[in-house]
């Protein structure tokens, strides 16, 4: 009996607490989709850099938040309000993040391609160096295997007067 009353009260509380979520109004200084995509792309890069090498960021004097605000001429409130607005409009926000993901993947692939290209150049250079070392040792071995000419060979003997 007490359990039923408890479940009924809990159900009533849940029903009453689940009221409609009010969507935020579009901010006055709203950031458009293209600019927001660029901002979120740069924020993603900054987060990756921050997790990868904090010391390099400190050495460069790079402050990720202020860098983003200065680059796009926005402030933190404008960014927060625009993110709040986009997050309620899920399909649009998901499309922005999908585009950011595609750009990050393209950037990663380009870097990987360059790295592979540099690796192949290094392999060729190392192969050339190894080949030249092998070639030098072959010449040395060839000189050692050739018979020495006789000391009194008339062709090689110095001309005397």
ZIGIZI-V297478 format. One record per run of one state. SS is the DSSP state (H for helix, E for strand, C for the rest). FROM is the first residue (numbers start at 0). LEN is the number of residues. If there is no record, write none. Layout:
BEGIN
ss=(SS | SS)
from=(FROM | FROM)
len=(LEN | LEN)
END
This chain:
BEGIN
ss=(C | H | C | H | C | H | C | H | C | H | C | H | C)
from=(0 | 1 | 17 | 32 | 52 | 53 | 60 | 63 | 72 | 75 | 88 | 89 | 145)
len=(1 | 16 | 15 | 20 | 1 | 7 | 3 | 9 | 3 | 13 | 1 | 56 | 16)
END
